[in-house]
């Protein structure tokens, strides 16, 4: 069964709302035959990445960059997963209080190095998430999971 790995750093109520919407979309009843596994960024391992067929990443934008937790995740999985995960699909959601540009740029650079394939435009949210933001996160989760259906 294909697996979607959701790697997240959910440090605020806003990020918790986005994470919940992503998970609701990824696990909705119309998507069958896909296992959705969520791991906090500080817990996710190279084995998790190697066992998954696609990735959904969630991070706050901290001081113009991704969270230290997501950076730690990438640091620990980069070389062990570099060859084996080429061309796998990924998606991203980012929350920031002021902007998300630097965090989005950082994930883009890292995933380009990993040669992962962006399967959905990043969902970026500044300030309090709106209903539209939550709907876009739901769509992100559903689209990535449905793309892995066998």
KARACOR-V154657 format. One record per pair of residues at least 12 apart in sequence whose ideal C-beta (glycine too) atoms are under 7 Angstrom apart, sorted by the first residue. I is the first residue (numbers start at 1). J is the second residue. Records with the same first field share a line. If there is no record, write none. Layout:
I->J ; J
This chain:
1->33 ; 34 ; 35
2->34 ; 53 ; 148 ; 150
3->35 ; 37 ; 51 ; 52 ; 53
4->26 ; 34 ; 36 ; 52 ; 54 ; 56 ; 144 ; 145 ; 148
5->37 ; 39 ; 48 ; 49 ; 52 ; 55
6->22 ; 23 ; 26 ; 36 ; 37 ; 38 ; 56
7->39 ; 41 ; 44 ; 55 ; 57 ; 73
8->38 ; 40 ; 41 ; 58
9->40 ; 41 ; 58 ; 59 ; 60 ; 67 ; 69 ; 70
10->58
11->60 ; 67
12->60 ; 95
14->95 ; 128 ; 129
15->58 ; 60 ; 95
17->129 ; 134
18->58 ; 93 ; 95 ; 125 ; 129 ; 137
19->58
21->134 ; 137 ; 138
22->56 ; 58 ; 93 ; 137 ; 140 ; 141
23->38 ; 141
24->138 ; 141
25->137 ; 138 ; 139 ; 140 ; 141 ; 142
26->56 ; 141 ; 142 ; 144 ; 145
28->142
31->142 ; 145 ; 146 ; 149
32->149
33->149 ; 150
34->145 ; 148 ; 149
36->145
37->52
41->67 ; 69 ; 70 ; 72 ; 73
42->69 ; 72
44->73
46->76 ; 77 ; 80 ; 81
49->77 ; 81 ; 85
50->81 ; 84 ; 85
53->88 ; 148
54->88 ; 89 ; 90 ; 119 ; 144 ; 147 ; 148
55->88 ; 90 ; 116
56->90 ; 91 ; 140 ; 141 ; 144
57->70 ; 90 ; 92 ; 107
58->93
59->94 ; 103
60->95 ; 96
61->94 ; 95 ; 96 ; 99 ; 100 ; 102 ; 103
64->102
65->102 ; 103 ; 106
66->103 ; 106 ; 107
74->110
78->114
81->114
82->114
85->114 ; 116
86->115
87->115 ; 117
88->116 ; 117
89->117 ; 119 ; 144 ; 147
90->111 ; 116 ; 118 ; 119
91->119 ; 120 ; 140 ; 144
92->107 ; 122
93->122 ; 123 ; 137 ; 140
94->122 ; 124
95->125
96->126
97->127
98->126
99->126
100->124 ; 126
104->122 ; 124
119->144 ; 147
120->140 ; 143 ; 144
123->136 ; 137 ; 140
